[in-house]
Amino acid sequence: RSTLFPYMTLFRSSISSVLKTCEKNYPDLVIIDLGITLNQAGKIESQLKTNYPNIRIIALRPSSMDEGALKDSNYYDLIIEKPIKARTLLREINKVMTN
């Protein structure tokens, strides 16, 4: 943790590892890269929202992705188009976390 980013950060690469981590460490926020998980989109988001209704979810959407490809965008507290600068991402995370 740092004063610039005062949140604990954990990286996971599969849906099962994300869900296991959430069981052990109830997170306030999950960031999902839709460029990697689009074929599984909706699966993890619905499970997270069902098991942890107060969890916030930010989706990172590749600029080449059509917004219509997002089936259930209501799962997300924020959808951010990639690429994004780190400082901008941190600012957007802080907005989501303080609302």
N, C-alpha and C positions, 0 to 999 in steps of 0.2 A: 504494500500500500504506500501511496505517496500523497502529498498534499494536493498535487495536480489531479490525481485519480484515486480518491479515497475508498475505492471498492476492492474487495477481494475478487480476483479474476481466476477462473478455471476454464481451461480449454478442453473440449471433448469433440470427438470426431464421428461418433455414431449415436443414433437415437437411443439405443439401450444404455450407453454410457452416460448420456445426458440424464435420462430418467433415474438411473441408479444414483448419480450425483445429487439430483434433486431430492431423492428420498433421504439422503444423509445430511445434506446441507441445503435447507430450504432457501433457495435464492430469491432475491428481490427482482432480478432481471435475467432474461436469457436473450442472447443475440443469435439470430439464425441467418446463415448465409444461404439465400435462396438459390444462388448459382450452383451450390453444391447439393442442396437438399430438395430441389424442386420436385423430383420424382416421389419424394416422401412428404411433400408439403401437406399440411392438414393433419397428418398423423401425429406428429410430435406436438404440434400446437394444440390440438384438441385434447390430447392426453394431459399436457401441462395445465391447460385452463380447467379441465375437469378435476384434476388432483390438487391444483394450487390456484384457486380462483383469483387470488390477488396478485399473482405473478405478472410482471410486465414483460412483454415480448417485443423486441425490435427486430425487424426483418431488413436485411441488406439485399437489395434487388439490383442485379446487373443492369446497366443502362440499356443493354440490348434486349432485355426481357420486356415483353408486352405486359402492361398492367392487367390486361384481361386474363393472363395466365394464372393470376392469383385467385384461387377458388374461394377461399374464405378469408378475405383480408380483415374481417372483424376480429380475428384473433390477435392482431397486431396493434400495439399501442402507437407504433410509428413504423413507417416504411421509408427507408433511406436508399436513394439511388447510389450505386457504386460507379466509379471510384469516389472515395470521400477522403478528405484530409483527416488525419488523426485528431487534430485540434477541433475540427468541426464535429467529428463523431463524439468526442468527449463532451462538447457543449450540448449536443442533442441528448446524450445519455443523462446528463445532469438535468435537463428540462423534464425528461420523462420521470426521473427519480424524484423530482421535487413537486410534481403535480399529482 
